[in-house]
Amino acid sequence: MKFEPLPHIRASELIENRIKQAIIDGKLKPGDKLPAEKQIAQQFGVSMVTLREALRGLQLLGLIEKKKGQKGGVFVSEIDSGMIKDSLSHYMCFKDLSANHLYEVRKIIEPSAVKLAVQNITTDELGELEENVHYCEERVREIGPFIDKKDFFDLDDKNNSFHRFIASSTHNPILTLTIDYIFDFLKGCETTYLIPDFNYTSENIKDHRNILEHLKRRDGEKCQQEMTLHLNRLDEYLSTLKKKNQRKKIVFSLERKSNFVHRERR
């Protein structure tokens, strides 16, 4: 029989875990002020150095914040999705993320999400989706067949909001957060590849109208089918556009090389 050595846990880690658990359990709520640092150190029986190390760890996790001034001190933070998405963004910066990765995930998640939304969406949420689609339809009629960059990306944001609304109407916080941060990443990709295209925008809005009408009828199967078709079309369009952009870069590179050779010969 051989015993493994006990893991060495620093006092600061134990304090960090205790306070974190108190927040998770609801014993400490957002906005609550913690006792003075000297008092907390005395309660745990540790030095101020050890306590401050633990507080720094909690601050990095976004669980507490320090405020200065007469009414300052250490407070439990309000946790919001922005903090989580920021952490994910930092992580994804090192993962060579592409638009293809995002569309692969979208095609897996969103058809199921819209089917779930059929069961949970409220009348008010259907009204929000109707407002979104109606705005896009009216805007497209006003613009006509020619669309500039500003109008194009304004409508693209509205179209992306349509998908965020559907995720939110599932009333599943994990789905809502997942689709929300996917669209945060997608915005960067679309800004790189998309160019103003009236037909692209119009087709998106038509697809959204079809999905919305099936949602109103609470037809989960049809919603799922329409969402799958919509995402496949978007993925194909983006892939084609990406290839065109790559060809343009290659042609431009060859032209520059040809010009350089021509100058050298002269």
C-alpha atoms as an extended CHARMM CRD file, in Angstrom:
* protein
*
       266  EXT
         1         1  MET       CA              0.0000000000        0.0000000000        0.0000000000  PROA      1               0.0000000000
         2         2  LYS       CA              1.4040000000        3.3390000000       -1.0570000000  PROA      2               0.0000000000
         3         3  PHE       CA             -0.1390000000        6.6530000000       -0.0210000000  PROA      3               0.0000000000
         4         4  GLU       CA              0.0210000000        9.7140000000       -2.2290000000  PROA      4               0.0000000000
         5         5  PRO       CA              1.2460000000       12.9190000000       -0.6090000000  PROA      5               0.0000000000
         6         6  LEU       CA             -1.4650000000       15.3900000000        0.3220000000  PROA      6               0.0000000000
         7         7  PRO       CA             -1.7910000000       18.3210000000       -2.0810000000  PROA      7               0.0000000000
         8         8  HSD       CA             -0.2830000000       21.5170000000       -0.7540000000  PROA      8               0.0000000000
         9         9  ILE       CA             -2.9740000000       24.2000000000       -0.6780000000  PROA      9               0.0000000000
        10        10  ARG       CA             -1.9350000000       27.7210000000        0.2030000000  PROA      10              0.0000000000
        11        11  ALA       CA             -3.9030000000       29.6050000000        2.8330000000  PROA      11              0.0000000000
        12        12  SER       CA             -4.7990000000       32.2660000000        0.2510000000  PROA      12              0.0000000000
        13        13  GLU       CA             -6.4110000000       29.5840000000       -1.9740000000  PROA      13              0.0000000000
        14        14  LEU       CA             -8.4590000000       28.2680000000        0.9700000000  PROA      14              0.0000000000
        15        15  ILE       CA             -9.7020000000       31.7870000000        1.7510000000  PROA      15              0.0000000000
        16        16  GLU       CA            -10.4880000000       32.4200000000       -1.9330000000  PROA      16              0.0000000000
        17        17  ASN       CA            -12.4800000000       29.1610000000       -2.1230000000  PROA      17              0.0000000000
        18        18  ARG       CA            -14.3970000000       29.9150000000        1.1040000000  PROA      18              0.0000000000
        19        19  ILE       CA            -15.4920000000       33.3700000000       -0.0450000000  PROA      19              0.0000000000
        20        20  LYS       CA            -16.2600000000       32.0980000000       -3.5620000000  PROA      20              0.0000000000
        21        21  GLN       CA            -18.4640000000       29.3170000000       -2.1310000000  PROA      21              0.0000000000
        22        22  ALA       CA            -20.3020000000       31.8280000000        0.0730000000  PROA      22              0.0000000000
        23        23  ILE       CA            -21.1050000000       33.8610000000       -3.0810000000  PROA      23              0.0000000000
        24        24  ILE       CA            -22.2300000000       30.7420000000       -4.9990000000  PROA      24              0.0000000000
        25        25  ASP       CA            -24.4170000000       29.6280000000       -2.0710000000  PROA      25              0.0000000000
        26        26  GLY       CA            -26.0530000000       33.0600000000       -1.9190000000  PROA      26              0.0000000000
        27        27  LYS       CA            -24.7630000000       33.8490000000        1.5640000000  PROA      27              0.0000000000
        28        28  LEU       CA            -23.0070000000       36.8130000000       -0.0180000000  PROA      28              0.0000000000
        29        29  LYS       CA            -25.1000000000       38.5880000000       -2.6430000000  PROA      29              0.0000000000
        30        30  PRO       CA            -24.2010000000       41.0770000000       -5.4050000000  PROA      30              0.0000000000
        31        31  GLY       CA            -23.7130000000       44.5120000000       -3.8580000000  PROA      31              0.0000000000
        32        32  ASP       CA            -22.9510000000       43.1570000000       -0.3640000000  PROA      32              0.0000000000
        33        33  LYS       CA            -20.0150000000       44.8350000000        1.3470000000  PROA      33              0.0000000000
        34        34  LEU       CA            -17.4260000000       42.5570000000        2.9310000000  PROA      34              0.0000000000
        35        35  PRO       CA            -15.9420000000       43.4360000000        6.3420000000  PROA      35              0.0000000000
        36        36  ALA       CA            -12.7710000000       45.5120000000        6.4660000000  PROA      36              0.0000000000
        37        37  GLU       CA             -9.6760000000       43.6670000000        5.2510000000  PROA      37              0.0000000000
        38        38  LYS       CA             -8.0950000000       43.6950000000        8.7130000000  PROA      38              0.0000000000
        39        39  GLN       CA            -11.2550000000       42.1490000000       10.1750000000  PROA      39              0.0000000000
        40        40  ILE       CA            -11.4010000000       39.4100000000        7.4930000000  PROA      40              0.0000000000
        41        41  ALA       CA             -7.7060000000       38.5870000000        8.0870000000  PROA      41              0.0000000000
        42        42  GLN       CA             -8.3660000000       38.2610000000       11.8270000000  PROA      42              0.0000000000
        43        43  GLN       CA            -11.3930000000       36.0010000000       11.2040000000  PROA      43              0.0000000000
        44        44  PHE       CA             -9.3200000000       33.6530000000        9.0490000000  PROA      44              0.0000000000
        45        45  GLY       CA             -6.2780000000       33.9590000000       11.3090000000  PROA      45              0.0000000000
        46        46  VAL       CA             -3.9250000000       34.9870000000        8.4970000000  PROA      46              0.0000000000
        47        47  SER       CA             -1.6840000000       37.9110000000        7.6350000000  PROA      47              0.0000000000
        48        48  MET       CA             -2.8320000000       40.8710000000        5.5430000000  PROA      48              0.0000000000
        49        49  VAL       CA             -0.4600000000       39.7310000000        2.7820000000  PROA      49              0.0000000000
        50        50  THR       CA             -2.1820000000       36.3290000000        2.5710000000  PROA      50              0.0000000000
        51        51  LEU       CA             -5.6490000000       37.8690000000        2.6230000000  PROA      51              0.0000000000
        52        52  ARG       CA             -4.8330000000       40.3860000000       -0.1200000000  PROA      52              0.0000000000
        53        53  GLU       CA             -3.5110000000       37.5680000000       -2.2920000000  PROA      53              0.0000000000
        54        54  ALA       CA             -6.8730000000       35.7890000000       -1.9030000000  PROA      54              0.0000000000
        55        55  LEU       CA             -8.7970000000       38.9820000000       -2.6920000000  PROA      55              0.0000000000
        56        56  ARG       CA             -6.7140000000       39.5350000000       -5.8250000000  PROA      56              0.0000000000
        57        57  GLY       CA             -7.7100000000       36.0600000000       -7.0190000000  PROA      57              0.0000000000
        58        58  LEU       CA            -11.4090000000       36.8000000000       -6.4230000000  PROA      58              0.0000000000
        59        59  GLN       CA            -11.0410000000       40.1450000000       -8.1920000000  PROA      59              0.0000000000
        60        60  LEU       CA             -9.4980000000       38.4590000000      -11.2570000000  PROA      60              0.0000000000
        61        61  LEU       CA            -12.4640000000       36.0830000000      -11.3480000000  PROA      61              0.0000000000
        62        62  GLY       CA            -14.7640000000       39.1070000000      -11.3200000000  PROA      62              0.0000000000
        63        63  LEU       CA            -16.4490000000       38.0090000000       -8.0820000000  PROA      63              0.0000000000
        64        64  ILE       CA            -15.4930000000       41.0620000000       -6.0330000000  PROA      64              0.0000000000
        65        65  GLU       CA            -14.5520000000       44.6610000000       -6.7240000000  PROA      65              0.0000000000
        66        66  LYS       CA            -12.7430000000       47.2540000000       -4.6720000000  PROA      66              0.0000000000
        67        67  LYS       CA            -14.1280000000       50.7630000000       -4.4220000000  PROA      67              0.0000000000
        68        68  LYS       CA            -12.2380000000       53.7970000000       -3.1590000000  PROA      68              0.0000000000
        69        69  GLY       CA            -13.4660000000       56.7760000000       -1.2260000000  PROA      69              0.0000000000
        70        70  GLN       CA            -15.4870000000       57.3690000000        1.9140000000  PROA      70              0.0000000000
        71        71  LYS       CA            -18.0440000000       54.7040000000        1.0060000000  PROA      71              0.0000000000
        72        72  GLY       CA            -15.4270000000       52.3940000000       -0.4590000000  PROA      72              0.0000000000
        73        73  GLY       CA            -14.4240000000       48.8820000000        0.4940000000  PROA      73              0.0000000000
        74        74  VAL       CA            -14.6690000000       45.3660000000       -0.9360000000  PROA      74              0.0000000000
        75        75  PHE       CA            -18.0170000000       44.4980000000       -2.5560000000  PROA      75              0.0000000000
        76        76  VAL       CA            -19.4920000000       41.4030000000       -4.1820000000  PROA      76              0.0000000000
        77        77  SER       CA            -19.7490000000       42.0740000000       -7.9260000000  PROA      77              0.0000000000
        78        78  GLU       CA            -22.7710000000       41.8940000000      -10.1710000000  PROA      78              0.0000000000
        79        79  ILE       CA            -21.9240000000       39.0070000000      -12.5140000000  PROA      79              0.0000000000
        80        80  ASP       CA            -23.0040000000       39.6170000000      -16.0930000000  PROA      80              0.0000000000
        81        81  SER       CA            -22.5070000000       37.8340000000      -19.4040000000  PROA      81              0.0000000000
        82        82  GLY       CA            -20.0710000000       40.5070000000      -20.5690000000  PROA      82              0.0000000000
        83        83  MET       CA            -17.4110000000       39.3160000000      -18.1370000000  PROA      83              0.0000000000
        84        84  ILE       CA            -17.8060000000       35.7120000000      -19.2780000000  PROA      84              0.0000000000
        85        85  LYS       CA            -17.7030000000       36.6990000000      -22.9550000000  PROA      85              0.0000000000
        86        86  ASP       CA            -14.5590000000       38.7620000000      -22.3600000000  PROA      86              0.0000000000
        87        87  SER       CA            -12.8360000000       35.7210000000      -20.8480000000  PROA      87              0.0000000000
        88        88  LEU       CA            -13.9410000000       33.5550000000      -23.7890000000  PROA      88              0.0000000000
        89        89  SER       CA            -12.7000000000       36.1830000000      -26.2410000000  PROA      89              0.0000000000
        90        90  HSD       CA             -9.2530000000       36.1410000000      -24.6330000000  PROA      90              0.0000000000
        91        91  TYR       CA             -9.2220000000       32.3430000000      -24.8030000000  PROA      91              0.0000000000
        92        92  MET       CA            -10.3250000000       32.2420000000      -28.4750000000  PROA      92              0.0000000000
        93        93  CYS       CA             -7.6220000000       34.7120000000      -29.4850000000  PROA      93              0.0000000000
        94        94  PHE       CA             -5.1440000000       31.8290000000      -29.2050000000  PROA      94              0.0000000000
        95        95  LYS       CA             -7.2830000000       29.2400000000      -31.0440000000  PROA      95              0.0000000000
        96        96  ASP       CA             -7.1520000000       30.3850000000      -34.7040000000  PROA      96              0.0000000000
        97        97  LEU       CA            -10.9270000000       30.8730000000      -34.7650000000  PROA      97              0.0000000000
        98        98  SER       CA            -12.5670000000       31.0880000000      -38.2170000000  PROA      98              0.0000000000
        99        99  ALA       CA            -16.0370000000       31.8060000000      -39.6180000000  PROA      99              0.0000000000
       100       100  ASN       CA            -16.2420000000       28.1200000000      -40.6120000000  PROA      100             0.0000000000
       101       101  HSD       CA            -15.9180000000       27.0810000000      -36.9650000000  PROA      101             0.0000000000
       102       102  LEU       CA            -18.7350000000       29.4450000000      -36.0120000000  PROA      102             0.0000000000
       103       103  TYR       CA            -21.0810000000       28.2170000000      -38.7430000000  PROA      103             0.0000000000
       104       104  GLU       CA            -20.3660000000       24.5810000000      -37.8310000000  PROA      104             0.0000000000
       105       105  VAL       CA            -21.5420000000       25.3220000000      -34.2960000000  PROA      105             0.0000000000
       106       106  ARG       CA            -24.4910000000       27.4060000000      -35.4820000000  PROA      106             0.0000000000
       107       107  LYS       CA            -25.7550000000       24.5990000000      -37.7390000000  PROA      107             0.0000000000
       108       108  ILE       CA            -25.6590000000       22.2130000000      -34.7710000000  PROA      108             0.0000000000
       109       109  ILE       CA            -27.2290000000       24.5150000000      -32.1690000000  PROA      109             0.0000000000
       110       110  GLU       CA            -29.6610000000       26.9410000000      -33.8200000000  PROA      110             0.0000000000
       111       111  PRO       CA            -32.0860000000       24.4890000000      -35.5030000000  PROA      111             0.0000000000
       112       112  SER       CA            -32.5830000000       22.8110000000      -32.1110000000  PROA      112             0.0000000000
       113       113  ALA       CA            -32.7890000000       26.1900000000      -30.3730000000  PROA      113             0.0000000000
       114       114  VAL       CA            -35.6150000000       27.4340000000      -32.6080000000  PROA      114             0.0000000000
       115       115  LYS       CA            -37.4990000000       24.1690000000      -32.0420000000  PROA      115             0.0000000000
       116       116  LEU       CA            -37.1680000000       24.6900000000      -28.2840000000  PROA      116             0.0000000000
       117       117  ALA       CA            -38.2500000000       28.3330000000      -28.6940000000  PROA      117             0.0000000000
       118       118  VAL       CA            -41.5560000000       27.1080000000      -30.1830000000  PROA      118             0.0000000000
       119       119  GLN       CA            -42.3780000000       25.5850000000      -26.7800000000  PROA      119             0.0000000000
       120       120  ASN       CA            -41.2550000000       28.5150000000      -24.6260000000  PROA      120             0.0000000000
       121       121  ILE       CA            -41.6230000000       31.7580000000      -26.5760000000  PROA      121             0.0000000000
       122       122  THR       CA            -44.0700000000       34.2880000000      -25.1230000000  PROA      122             0.0000000000
       123       123  THR       CA            -46.4700000000       36.5830000000      -26.9470000000  PROA      123             0.0000000000
       124       124  ASP       CA            -44.2840000000       39.5850000000      -26.0720000000  PROA      124             0.0000000000
       125       125  GLU       CA            -41.2050000000       37.8450000000      -27.4720000000  PROA      125             0.0000000000
       126       126  LEU       CA            -43.0510000000       37.0370000000      -30.6920000000  PROA      126             0.0000000000
       127       127  GLY       CA            -43.8950000000       40.7440000000      -30.8460000000  PROA      127             0.0000000000
       128       128  GLU       CA            -40.1850000000       41.6520000000      -30.5470000000  PROA      128             0.0000000000
       129       129  LEU       CA            -39.3290000000       39.2930000000      -33.4060000000  PROA      129             0.0000000000
       130       130  GLU       CA            -42.1580000000       40.7570000000      -35.5110000000  PROA      130             0.0000000000
       131       131  GLU       CA            -40.8270000000       44.2900000000      -34.8880000000  PROA      131             0.0000000000
       132       132  ASN       CA            -37.3420000000       43.1610000000      -35.9010000000  PROA      132             0.0000000000
       133       133  VAL       CA            -38.4570000000       41.5450000000      -39.1780000000  PROA      133             0.0000000000
       134       134  HSD       CA            -40.9150000000       44.3500000000      -40.0100000000  PROA      134             0.0000000000
       135       135  TYR       CA            -38.1900000000       46.9890000000      -39.5230000000  PROA      135             0.0000000000
       136       136  CYS       CA            -35.8590000000       45.0910000000      -41.8730000000  PROA      136             0.0000000000
       137       137  GLU       CA            -38.5810000000       44.6070000000      -44.5070000000  PROA      137             0.0000000000
       138       138  GLU       CA            -39.5110000000       48.3050000000      -44.4740000000  PROA      138             0.0000000000
       139       139  ARG       CA            -35.8820000000       49.4150000000      -44.5360000000  PROA      139             0.0000000000
       140       140  VAL       CA            -35.1470000000       47.2360000000      -47.5640000000  PROA      140             0.0000000000
       141       141  ARG       CA            -38.1530000000       48.7260000000      -49.4160000000  PROA      141             0.0000000000
       142       142  GLU       CA            -36.8950000000       52.2500000000      -48.6720000000  PROA      142             0.0000000000
       143       143  ILE       CA            -33.3430000000       51.5100000000      -49.7780000000  PROA      143             0.0000000000
       144       144  GLY       CA            -34.2430000000       49.7980000000      -53.0410000000  PROA      144             0.0000000000
       145       145  PRO       CA            -31.7970000000       47.6830000000      -55.0280000000  PROA      145             0.0000000000
       146       146  PHE       CA            -28.7380000000       49.8100000000      -54.1170000000  PROA      146             0.0000000000
       147       147  ILE       CA            -27.3600000000       49.4700000000      -50.5900000000  PROA      147             0.0000000000
       148       148  ASP       CA            -24.4250000000       51.3110000000      -49.0680000000  PROA      148             0.0000000000
       149       149  LYS       CA            -22.0620000000       50.0280000000      -46.3840000000  PROA      149             0.0000000000
       150       150  LYS       CA            -23.8190000000       51.7810000000      -43.4830000000  PROA      150             0.0000000000
       151       151  ASP       CA            -27.3000000000       50.4410000000      -44.3300000000  PROA      151             0.0000000000
       152       152  PHE       CA            -25.9030000000       46.9970000000      -45.1160000000  PROA      152             0.0000000000
       153       153  PHE       CA            -24.2060000000       46.5370000000      -41.7390000000  PROA      153             0.0000000000
       154       154  ASP       CA            -27.1200000000       48.1710000000      -39.8970000000  PROA      154             0.0000000000
       155       155  LEU       CA            -29.4420000000       45.5320000000      -41.3800000000  PROA      155             0.0000000000
       156       156  ASP       CA            -26.8610000000       42.8170000000      -40.7300000000  PROA      156             0.0000000000
       157       157  ASP       CA            -26.8830000000       43.7720000000      -37.0260000000  PROA      157             0.0000000000
       158       158  LYS       CA            -30.6970000000       43.6220000000      -37.0230000000  PROA      158             0.0000000000
       159       159  ASN       CA            -30.6150000000       40.2090000000      -38.7030000000  PROA      159             0.0000000000
       160       160  ASN       CA            -28.1500000000       38.9460000000      -36.1000000000  PROA      160             0.0000000000
       161       161  SER       CA            -30.4190000000       40.3060000000      -33.3540000000  PROA      161             0.0000000000
       162       162  PHE       CA            -33.1940000000       38.1000000000      -34.7580000000  PROA      162             0.0000000000
       163       163  HSD       CA            -31.1160000000       35.0230000000      -33.9120000000  PROA      163             0.0000000000
       164       164  ARG       CA            -30.2210000000       36.3930000000      -30.4790000000  PROA      164             0.0000000000
       165       165  PHE       CA            -33.9470000000       36.9880000000      -29.7810000000  PROA      165             0.0000000000
       166       166  ILE       CA            -34.7400000000       33.3690000000      -30.6660000000  PROA      166             0.0000000000
       167       167  ALA       CA            -31.9890000000       32.1010000000      -28.3570000000  PROA      167             0.0000000000
       168       168  SER       CA            -33.2950000000       34.2920000000      -25.5400000000  PROA      168             0.0000000000
       169       169  SER       CA            -36.8650000000       33.0280000000      -26.0950000000  PROA      169             0.0000000000
       170       170  THR       CA            -35.7730000000       29.4380000000      -25.3600000000  PROA      170             0.0000000000
       171       171  HSD       CA            -35.4510000000       30.6460000000      -21.7410000000  PROA      171             0.0000000000
       172       172  ASN       CA            -32.3610000000       28.4510000000      -21.4710000000  PROA      172             0.0000000000
       173       173  PRO       CA            -29.5000000000       30.5760000000      -20.0760000000  PROA      173             0.0000000000
       174       174  ILE       CA            -26.7760000000       28.2910000000      -21.4700000000  PROA      174             0.0000000000
       175       175  LEU       CA            -28.2040000000       28.4500000000      -25.0070000000  PROA      175             0.0000000000
       176       176  THR       CA            -28.7290000000       32.1950000000      -24.7280000000  PROA      176             0.0000000000
       177       177  LEU       CA            -25.1410000000       32.8370000000      -23.6310000000  PROA      177             0.0000000000
       178       178  THR       CA            -23.6780000000       30.4280000000      -26.2090000000  PROA      178             0.0000000000
       179       179  ILE       CA            -25.4590000000       31.9780000000      -29.1820000000  PROA      179             0.0000000000
       180       180  ASP       CA            -24.8180000000       35.4690000000      -27.8400000000  PROA      180             0.0000000000
       181       181  TYR       CA            -21.0480000000       35.0570000000      -27.7690000000  PROA      181             0.0000000000
       182       182  ILE       CA            -21.0360000000       33.1880000000      -31.1080000000  PROA      182             0.0000000000
       183       183  PHE       CA            -22.5490000000       36.3150000000      -32.6770000000  PROA      183             0.0000000000
       184       184  ASP       CA            -20.0230000000       38.5230000000      -30.9160000000  PROA      184             0.0000000000
       185       185  PHE       CA            -17.2460000000       36.5380000000      -32.6160000000  PROA      185             0.0000000000
       186       186  LEU       CA            -19.1490000000       36.3390000000      -35.9030000000  PROA      186             0.0000000000
       187       187  LYS       CA            -19.3690000000       40.1220000000      -36.1520000000  PROA      187             0.0000000000
       188       188  GLY       CA            -15.5930000000       40.3400000000      -36.4930000000  PROA      188             0.0000000000
       189       189  CYS       CA            -15.5580000000       37.6920000000      -39.2320000000  PROA      189             0.0000000000
       190       190  GLU       CA            -18.4180000000       39.3190000000      -41.1620000000  PROA      190             0.0000000000
       191       191  THR       CA            -16.7580000000       42.7300000000      -41.0090000000  PROA      191             0.0000000000
       192       192  THR       CA            -13.7300000000       41.1340000000      -42.6780000000  PROA      192             0.0000000000
       193       193  TYR       CA            -15.5000000000       39.1920000000      -45.4450000000  PROA      193             0.0000000000
       194       194  LEU       CA            -18.9100000000       40.7300000000      -46.1230000000  PROA      194             0.0000000000
       195       195  ILE       CA            -19.4270000000       43.4550000000      -48.6930000000  PROA      195             0.0000000000
       196       196  PRO       CA            -22.6890000000       45.3790000000      -49.2790000000  PROA      196             0.0000000000
       197       197  ASP       CA            -24.9930000000       43.0200000000      -51.1810000000  PROA      197             0.0000000000
       198       198  PHE       CA            -28.6880000000       43.8290000000      -51.5320000000  PROA      198             0.0000000000
       199       199  ASN       CA            -29.6850000000       40.2820000000      -52.5600000000  PROA      199             0.0000000000
       200       200  TYR       CA            -27.8740000000       38.7610000000      -49.5780000000  PROA      200             0.0000000000
       201       201  THR       CA            -29.6860000000       41.0960000000      -47.1850000000  PROA      201             0.0000000000
       202       202  SER       CA            -33.0840000000       40.5590000000      -48.8440000000  PROA      202             0.0000000000
       203       203  GLU       CA            -32.7640000000       36.7610000000      -48.7400000000  PROA      203             0.0000000000
       204       204  ASN       CA            -31.8510000000       36.8840000000      -45.0440000000  PROA      204             0.0000000000
       205       205  ILE       CA            -34.9770000000       38.8910000000      -44.2580000000  PROA      205             0.0000000000
       206       206  LYS       CA            -37.1880000000       36.5380000000      -46.2900000000  PROA      206             0.0000000000
       207       207  ASP       CA            -35.7560000000       33.5530000000      -44.4160000000  PROA      207             0.0000000000
       208       208  HSD       CA            -36.4190000000       35.2870000000      -41.1000000000  PROA      208             0.0000000000
       209       209  ARG       CA            -40.0280000000       36.0150000000      -42.1170000000  PROA      209             0.0000000000
       210       210  ASN       CA            -40.5490000000       32.3100000000      -42.9300000000  PROA      210             0.0000000000
       211       211  ILE       CA            -39.0620000000       31.2170000000      -39.6010000000  PROA      211             0.0000000000
       212       212  LEU       CA            -41.1740000000       33.7550000000      -37.7080000000  PROA      212             0.0000000000
       213       213  GLU       CA            -44.4270000000       32.6520000000      -39.3870000000  PROA      213             0.0000000000
       214       214  HSD       CA            -43.7290000000       29.0240000000      -38.4180000000  PROA      214             0.0000000000
       215       215  LEU       CA            -42.9260000000       30.1790000000      -34.8710000000  PROA      215             0.0000000000
       216       216  LYS       CA            -46.2970000000       31.9180000000      -34.6850000000  PROA      216             0.0000000000
       217       217  ARG       CA            -47.9740000000       28.6690000000      -35.7410000000  PROA      217             0.0000000000
       218       218  ARG       CA            -45.9010000000       26.7950000000      -33.1210000000  PROA      218             0.0000000000
       219       219  ASP       CA            -44.6470000000       24.4050000000      -35.8100000000  PROA      219             0.0000000000
       220       220  GLY       CA            -41.3500000000       23.1410000000      -34.3980000000  PROA      220             0.0000000000
       221       221  GLU       CA            -40.4720000000       20.8280000000      -37.2960000000  PROA      221             0.0000000000
       222       222  LYS       CA            -40.9340000000       23.5510000000      -39.9130000000  PROA      222             0.0000000000
       223       223  CYS       CA            -38.9630000000       26.0420000000      -37.8260000000  PROA      223             0.0000000000
       224       224  GLN       CA            -36.1070000000       23.5810000000      -37.5460000000  PROA      224             0.0000000000
       225       225  GLN       CA            -36.1210000000       22.8690000000      -41.3000000000  PROA      225             0.0000000000
       226       226  GLU       CA            -36.2380000000       26.5590000000      -42.2480000000  PROA      226             0.0000000000
       227       227  MET       CA            -33.4100000000       27.4250000000      -39.8430000000  PROA      227             0.0000000000
       228       228  THR       CA            -31.2450000000       24.6290000000      -41.2680000000  PROA      228             0.0000000000
       229       229  LEU       CA            -31.8510000000       25.8360000000      -44.8500000000  PROA      229             0.0000000000
       230       230  HSD       CA            -31.1490000000       29.4300000000      -43.8130000000  PROA      230             0.0000000000
       231       231  LEU       CA            -27.8280000000       28.5850000000      -42.1450000000  PROA      231             0.0000000000
       232       232  ASN       CA            -26.6940000000       26.3560000000      -45.0050000000  PROA      232             0.0000000000
       233       233  ARG       CA            -27.3700000000       29.1830000000      -47.4600000000  PROA      233             0.0000000000
       234       234  LEU       CA            -25.4610000000       31.6860000000      -45.3270000000  PROA      234             0.0000000000
       235       235  ASP       CA            -22.5340000000       29.2950000000      -44.9160000000  PROA      235             0.0000000000
       236       236  GLU       CA            -22.3350000000       28.6470000000      -48.6680000000  PROA      236             0.0000000000
       237       237  TYR       CA            -22.5110000000       32.3720000000      -49.4370000000  PROA      237             0.0000000000
       238       238  LEU       CA            -19.7560000000       33.2200000000      -46.9380000000  PROA      238             0.0000000000
       239       239  SER       CA            -17.5200000000       30.4000000000      -48.2450000000  PROA      239             0.0000000000
       240       240  THR       CA            -17.9590000000       31.6200000000      -51.8430000000  PROA      240             0.0000000000
       241       241  LEU       CA            -17.2160000000       35.1880000000      -50.8130000000  PROA      241             0.0000000000
       242       242  LYS       CA            -14.1290000000       34.1130000000      -48.9050000000  PROA      242             0.0000000000
       243       243  LYS       CA            -12.7900000000       32.2200000000      -51.9460000000  PROA      243             0.0000000000
       244       244  LYS       CA            -13.3950000000       35.2670000000      -54.1560000000  PROA      244             0.0000000000
       245       245  ASN       CA            -11.4920000000       37.4660000000      -51.7180000000  PROA      245             0.0000000000
       246       246  GLN       CA             -8.6260000000       34.9870000000      -51.6490000000  PROA      246             0.0000000000
       247       247  ARG       CA             -8.5170000000       34.9060000000      -55.4670000000  PROA      247             0.0000000000
       248       248  LYS       CA             -8.4700000000       38.7110000000      -55.5360000000  PROA      248             0.0000000000
       249       249  LYS       CA             -5.4950000000       38.7200000000      -53.1730000000  PROA      249             0.0000000000
       250       250  ILE       CA             -3.6750000000       36.1350000000      -55.3150000000  PROA      250             0.0000000000
       251       251  VAL       CA             -4.3510000000       38.0940000000      -58.5380000000  PROA      251             0.0000000000
       252       252  PHE       CA             -3.2400000000       41.3300000000      -56.8690000000  PROA      252             0.0000000000
       253       253  SER       CA             -0.0700000000       39.6190000000      -55.6260000000  PROA      253             0.0000000000
       254       254  LEU       CA              0.7090000000       38.2420000000      -59.1090000000  PROA      254             0.0000000000
       255       255  GLU       CA              0.1390000000       41.6950000000      -60.6560000000  PROA      255             0.0000000000
       256       256  ARG       CA              2.5400000000       43.2670000000      -58.1930000000  PROA      256             0.0000000000
       257       257  LYS       CA              5.1150000000       40.5710000000      -58.9140000000  PROA      257             0.0000000000
       258       258  SER       CA              4.6910000000       41.0400000000      -62.6890000000  PROA      258             0.0000000000
       259       259  ASN       CA              5.1080000000       44.8150000000      -62.3820000000  PROA      259             0.0000000000
       260       260  PHE       CA              8.2030000000       44.3480000000      -60.2560000000  PROA      260             0.0000000000
       261       261  VAL       CA              9.7650000000       41.9380000000      -62.7970000000  PROA      261             0.0000000000
       262       262  HSD       CA              8.8730000000       44.2980000000      -65.6460000000  PROA      262             0.0000000000
       263       263  ARG       CA             10.5750000000       47.2270000000      -63.8780000000  PROA      263             0.0000000000
       264       264  GLU       CA             13.6420000000       45.1050000000      -63.1510000000  PROA      264             0.0000000000
       265       265  ARG       CA             14.0070000000       44.1840000000      -66.8440000000  PROA      265             0.0000000000
       266       266  ARG       CA             13.7470000000       47.8200000000      -67.8240000000  PROA      266             0.0000000000
